[in-house]
Amino acid sequence: MTDPNSNPNTEEFQFSGDTLLAKIKEIIREGNIRRVVIKNEEGKVLIDIPLAVGVVGTLLAPQLAAIGAIAALVMRGSILIEKQPPDTPES
């Protein structure tokens, strides 16, 4: 039986405040990201950002500014990313 809390399309990374923004930019550049959730050390969600496929540049500026502000306040935490599921071949 599959664990209902386990999602093969998610990954979680640990961060310290000074590396948060760089890690988020790296994750977004990789592509296929649907959602980014930033949590503090206690696991409390600080920000949950849905990302539309193909969103780049100035459309991300407000979210990156918010992430920068969080990085200044949070010393450690985790980044949970939800990836776009791989395309299934047509039958």
URHUQUI-V806091 format. One record per residue. RES is the residue in one letter. OMEGA is omega as a letter, one per 30 degrees, with the letter a starting at -180 (* if undefined). BURIAL is I if it has 16 or more other C-alpha atoms within 10 Angstrom, else O. D_CENTER is the distance of its C-alpha to the mean C-alpha in Angstrom with 1 decimal. Layout:
RES/OMEGA/BURIAL/D_CENTER
RES/OMEGA/BURIAL/D_CENTER
This chain:
M/a/O/27.5
T/l/O/23.7
D/a/O/21.7
P/l/O/20.4
N/a/O/17.4
S/l/O/16.5
N/a/O/14.4
P/a/O/14.8
N/l/O/11.9
T/l/I/9.3
E/l/O/8.6
E/a/O/8.2
F/l/O/8.9
Q/l/I/11.3
F/l/I/11.7
S/a/O/14.6
G/a/I/14.7
D/a/O/16.1
T/a/O/13.4
L/a/I/10.2
L/l/I/10.6
A/a/O/11.8
K/l/O/9.1
I/l/I/6.5
K/l/O/9.5
E/a/O/10.2
I/a/O/7.1
I/l/I/7.9
R/l/O/11.5
E/l/O/11.4
G/l/O/11.2
N/l/I/11.1
I/l/I/7.5
R/a/I/8.3
R/l/I/5.6
V/l/I/2.5
V/l/I/4.8
I/a/I/6.6
K/l/I/9.9
N/a/I/13.2
E/a/O/15.6
E/l/O/17.2
G/l/O/14.2
K/a/O/14.4
V/l/O/11.5
L/l/O/11.6
I/l/I/9.4
D/a/O/7.9
I/l/O/7.3
P/a/O/8.6
L/l/I/9.0
A/l/O/12.5
V/l/O/13.5
G/l/O/15.1
V/l/O/13.8
V/l/O/14.5
G/a/O/16.5
T/l/O/17.8
L/l/O/15.9
L/a/O/12.7
A/l/O/15.0
P/l/O/14.9
Q/l/I/11.1
L/l/O/11.3
A/l/O/14.5
A/l/O/13.0
I/l/I/10.4
G/l/I/13.6
A/l/O/15.6
I/a/I/13.4
A/l/I/13.6
A/a/O/17.3
L/a/O/17.7
V/a/I/15.7
M/a/O/17.1
R/l/I/14.9
G/l/I/12.1
S/l/I/9.1
I/l/I/5.4
L/l/I/5.0
I/l/I/3.8
E/a/I/6.8
K/l/I/9.0
Q/l/O/12.0
P/l/O/15.0
P/l/O/17.6
D/l/O/20.5
T/a/O/23.5
P/l/O/26.8
E/l/O/29.3
S/*/O/32.4
